[in-house]
Amino acid sequence: MDHTQILQDMAAALKGELGNGYSTISNFVETQGKLLAKQAEGIARSRINGSLKDDDALYHFFLESLKHNSENMAKSVVMLSALTIEKAWNAVAGVLWGGIRTILSGAGVPGNLLPQTPPINL
Amino acid sequence: MLWVFVLAACTISLAPAYDQALVEGLDQANVETLTLFAALEGGSPRSKFGDYEMRYAGVIGRFEALRQRAGQRQIPPLAARLSRLGPVQHLCATATDPTACVNTSPSSLGEVVAVLRQMRDTHRLRDLAADDVENFRNAYSPAIGQALTVENALKR
């Protein structure tokens, strides 16, 4: 295995993980956007001509709920992004470690000194 | 050359481990709750609250237990440090929840529990109109969607 092959494998691993992560986050944002819009529409409709017309306490509860759901959605996007970064890093480190194992094994380093996966987890 | 070796030798963890029991519990509680919403879809008079009281207690208790389980799991040290980074600090490092962005499900499930409690209390006090049920379901759906998406994404 030469360094060009290792770089190509690293790029492929990175592209795969970033692509999957982007797809997950994009679908999540789209779905949540629709649900939050539906929540807001329902509250407005009920306030104008429904059960919330005369129920201020419940109306304010639903507004607070909409705010909490929006904040939690933003936090979830940060978490999904962190997960994507984690997977991308680990995929690249895994390919690089595999390349190093191959090179070191070829140079005569005993196999039991070279674990299958990167040995340090931060 | 040494840095390449160090880079290759290190994997990172930026979120808690996948918890299969938590995901299964969420699926089960979600089915029970959607069934409750379906039963109440056309609205329900206050006089019928007694018929639903135990079902409310069941789903509230179940989600509360799942929220506790999600809140008590271990957060990787690197993930905890991530919350204090400049760009996300304002959103993610609140005094009450310093790991808000690396373990988001407790907060989403807290919202689920708040919505179901409010629905139960409203039903206990007055007739539940059809649009009340729709509004409660509309408040429930984004919160459970967040928890399900994030917990499934942790499988890696």
Interface residues (C-beta under 8 A of the other chain):
Chain A: T24 F28 T31 Q32 L35 L36 K38 Q39 G42 I43 R45 S46 G50 S51 L52 L58 F61 F62 S65 L66 H68 N69 E71 N72 M73 A74 K75 S76 V78 M79 L80 A82 L83 I85 E86 K87 W89 N90 A93 G94 L96 W97 G99 I100 T117 P118 P119 I120 N121 L122
Chain B: V4 F5 L7 A8 A9 C10 T11 I12 S13 L14 A15 P76 P77 L78 A79 L82 V88 L91 C92 A100 C101 V102 N103 T104 S107 S108 E111 A114 V115 Q118 T122 A129 D131 D132 E134 N135 N138 A139 S141 P142 A143 G145 Q146 T149 V150 A153 L154 R156
